[in-house]
Structures are given as structure tokens and as C-alpha cells.
Amino acid sequence: RKAVCYTHPFRGAMMSMLPDGRALGITLTTETTLTIQSLLYTNTTTRCPDIRFIWSHGGGTMPYITSRLGGGNPVVLREMQKFYYDTAQAFNEFTLATFTKLVPNSHILFGTDYPFARAETVAKGLADYHFAPANLRAIERDNALELLPRLKKA
């Protein structure tokens, strides 16, 4: 299979300790992390190496808890780095500092998570991080065109 599989968590059961849906961001990023761990734990990514996974929200909490997910194992770390990640909710200086240490620039895709974050907010966050111009252009456009070449203009 040479599929591109975009993933986004479903609005699952909410944690009841926090009022007014305040746990939604935590719940969604945790669901993303659990899904990534499931694919790694079941060796799905090594059994199906031609499936290219795109994870929303910068991979949830995965980039920040790599050791808990087996990131100390070079094979697991390599699998984590093969994934693609969008910048929805992963576009500030605190998130990007760790995120960019794990994720190769070529696997970062522009994402907004609209209506929760607008394109201009994400673009400003990425610009403020001072990516090299070529790396920023890759995130904003070129990486997606490499992943989905049919979108390139003829």
C-alpha cells in the first residue's frame, strides 16, 4: 500500500474534572499519542512501510514523551521520524523547540486546526521561530507537494 493516511482524533469521552470543555485539547492530543503508540507497539509501521502517516496537532504529546513510547530504541525512533506531522497546535517557541529536535523539517506540514487557530496565527508562530527561509517554505508548501505530488502544477 502506498497510501497517505491523515489522522485526526475524534471528540471522545471528556475528562470530567475540568469545566466547559477545557479538557478537549488534552483529550485530543492524548488520543493522537495513543494511536501512534498503537501503530508502533503492533509493528504496523514496519509491516506496512509504504503507508505514510500524517499526525495532526504535531503528533499530540508523542514528541515530548518519546522515551515513554520506546524512543530510546533506534528502530522505534526511526519510525517516529518517518511520520509526518502538521503544525496545528504545534507552532509556538516552546512546542517547536522539542518538536523540531525529533521531527525532520521535511516531515513538518503546515496545519492550522481552524477554527481553533487561524492560518495567520500559525504562520506568525512559525515565522517567529526563525526557521531558515527554505525550511519555512518547505513547511508552508513544499513538503506537502512532495508528499502529494499530484497537487503540483504541471
URTA-V820155 format. One record per residue. N is the residue number from 1. RES is the residue in one letter. SS is DSSP state (helix for helix, strand for strand, loop for the rest). PHI is phi in whole degrees, -180 to 180 (* if undefined). Layout:
N_RES_SS_PHI / N_RES_SS_PHI
This chain:
1_R_loop_* / 2_K_loop_-115 / 3_A_loop_-91 / 4_V_strand_-108 / 5_C_strand_-116 / 6_Y_strand_-87 / 7_T_strand_-121 / 8_H_loop_-145 / 9_P_loop_-67 / 10_F_loop_-93 / 11_R_loop_-74 / 12_G_loop_-77 / 13_A_loop_-58 / 14_M_loop_-90 / 15_M_loop_-74 / 16_S_loop_-88 / 17_M_loop_-72 / 18_L_loop_-110 / 19_P_loop_-82 / 20_D_loop_55 / 21_G_loop_68 / 22_R_loop_-63 / 23_A_loop_-87 / 24_L_helix_-55 / 25_G_helix_-61 / 26_I_helix_-70 / 27_T_helix_-62 / 28_L_helix_-66 / 29_T_helix_-69 / 30_T_helix_-69 / 31_E_helix_-62 / 32_T_helix_-61 / 33_T_helix_-62 / 34_L_helix_-62 / 35_T_helix_-67 / 36_I_helix_-60 / 37_Q_helix_-61 / 38_S_helix_-61 / 39_L_helix_-66 / 40_L_helix_-70 / 41_Y_helix_-64 / 42_T_loop_-88 / 43_N_loop_61 / 44_T_helix_-61 / 45_T_helix_-68 / 46_T_helix_-82 / 47_R_helix_-74 / 48_C_loop_-126 / 49_P_loop_-68 / 50_D_loop_-90 / 51_I_loop_-84 / 52_R_strand_-103 / 53_F_strand_-94 / 54_I_strand_-112 / 55_W_strand_-104 / 56_S_loop_-75 / 57_H_helix_56 / 58_G_helix_62 / 59_G_helix_84 / 60_G_loop_66 / 61_T_loop_-95 / 62_M_helix_-54 / 63_P_helix_-62 / 64_Y_helix_-101 / 65_I_loop_-128 / 66_T_helix_-57 / 67_S_helix_-66 / 68_R_helix_-70 / 69_L_helix_-102 / 70_G_loop_94 / 71_G_loop_-65 / 72_G_loop_-73 / 73_N_loop_-85 / 74_P_helix_-57 / 75_V_helix_-68 / 76_V_helix_-66 / 77_L_helix_-60 / 78_R_helix_-62 / 79_E_helix_-64 / 80_M_helix_-60 / 81_Q_helix_-80 / 82_K_helix_-79 / 83_F_loop_-66 / 84_Y_strand_-108 / 85_Y_strand_-137 / 86_D_strand_-94 / 87_T_loop_-92 / 88_A_loop_-59 / 89_Q_loop_65 / 90_A_loop_-135 / 91_F_loop_-137 / 92_N_loop_-111 / 93_E_helix_-60 / 94_F_helix_-75 / 95_T_helix_-68 / 96_L_helix_-64 / 97_A_helix_-58 / 98_T_helix_-84 / 99_F_helix_-53 / 100_T_helix_-76 / 101_K_helix_-77 / 102_L_helix_-93 / 103_V_loop_-93 / 104_P_loop_-62 / 105_N_helix_-53 / 106_S_helix_-68 / 107_H_helix_-114 / 108_I_strand_-103 / 109_L_strand_-120 / 110_F_loop_-66 / 111_G_loop_-148 / 112_T_loop_-114 / 113_D_loop_67 / 114_Y_loop_-56 / 115_P_loop_-94 / 116_F_loop_-75 / 117_A_loop_-142 / 118_R_loop_-89 / 119_A_helix_-56 / 120_E_helix_-66 / 121_T_helix_-68 / 122_V_helix_-66 / 123_A_helix_-58 / 124_K_helix_-65 / 125_G_helix_-60 / 126_L_helix_-69 / 127_A_helix_-63 / 128_D_helix_-66 / 129_Y_loop_-77 / 130_H_loop_64 / 131_F_loop_-62 / 132_A_loop_-60 / 133_P_helix_-52 / 134_A_helix_-66 / 135_N_helix_-68 / 136_L_helix_-66 / 137_R_helix_-63 / 138_A_helix_-63 / 139_I_helix_-64 / 140_E_helix_-73 / 141_R_helix_-153 / 142_D_helix_-65 / 143_N_helix_-62 / 144_A_helix_-65 / 145_L_helix_-68 / 146_E_helix_-69 / 147_L_helix_-72 / 148_L_loop_-124 / 149_P_helix_-62 / 150_R_helix_-66 / 151_L_helix_-85 / 152_K_loop_-69 / 153_K_loop_-72 / 154_A_loop_-73
